[in-house]
Amino acid sequence: MAAYILRRMVSTVAVMAIVGIFVFLLLRLAPGDPADIIAGPRATPEMIAGIREQLGLNQPLPVQFVHWALGILGGDLGTSIFTGRPVRELISQRLEPTISLSILTIILSVTIGVSFGVLAAWRSGGLVDRILTAFATLGFSVPVFVVGFFLIYLFAIRTRWLPVQGYQPIDDGFGPWFVHLILPTVTLSVPYIAFIARIARASMLEVLSEDYMRTAAAKGASSYSMLFHHALKNAGVPILTVIGLSFAGLIGGVVITETVFNIPGVGRLVVDAINNRDYPIIQGVLILISGLYVLINLAVDLSYTLIDPRIRY
């Protein structure tokens, strides 16, 4: 086990190094120059050259990368080109809405997705299974922004039960905070509920067809015991994997959802930074997301032995 953890840690460092190089080169080699945007359309070439020198963009790419990488290792994500404020400070100010939305989304997705998958597998071939399978297919196919606009029209414009957009910090009260997150959470949860439900159903069907499950049924085991004490536990590895991947991949949906519902989170920060060619913000957010993704996958891999003691490394 210790050797496996050590191997994974070494591979994690290597992956993050490759991601860092890729992110740096991708943004630097992309069309567009932040100096042109800062200087404005009437700027002279001398003004643009001065801005590039001030920002360090006139240095060779290897030199720029070394300076940036050393700053990342020291906990410095850089300084925003347009606001002049530390990127770490800008990200920390936007974390609460994004973390709130992500946590509520994963809780709702796991609860409903696993329940739907277990129920569909238990009633395989029946009406319930067909309905839930159709929902999973539809939910996984419809874009997030379409779901968001539909929910806004139905629950915010027509019935006026929920706010159309915006965010209330949790310090202003749990009620306003929760109410403003209902529609964004449901919107972002739909594809993940469908994804988790499909994987849970397939895993449960495979386990329910095993001989030991038929033996348990012959011995008079209750449906609850068969589903949750035997089947779900043994089907947990692929389900846990997809849950981990879903949580790590939430940022893509968060960007769209925060834009649709005008939530001032990290997703909106990235969108604004892309429009302004603000390299430090984009790089800082991408590095944090990549690190979170790698750590979640590492945690999922290490948790396999807790779910299934037969797995050894």
Secondary structure, 3 states (H helix, E strand, C coil): CHHHHHHHHHHHHHHHHHHHHHHHHHHHHCCCCHHHHHHCCCCCHHHHHHHHHHHCCCCCHHHHHHHHHHHHHCCCCCECCCCCCEHHHHHHHHHHHHHHHHHHHHHHHHHHHHHHHHHHHHCCCCHHHHHHHHHHHHHHHCCHHHHHHHHHHHHHHHCCCCCCCCCCCHHHCHHHHHHHHHHHHHHHHHHHHHHHHHHHHHHHHHHHCCHHHHHHHHCCCCHHHHHHHHHHHHCHHHHHHHHHHHHHCHHHHHHHHHHHCCCCCHHHHHHHHHHHCCHHHHHHHHHHHHHHHHHHHHHHHHHHHHHCCCCCC
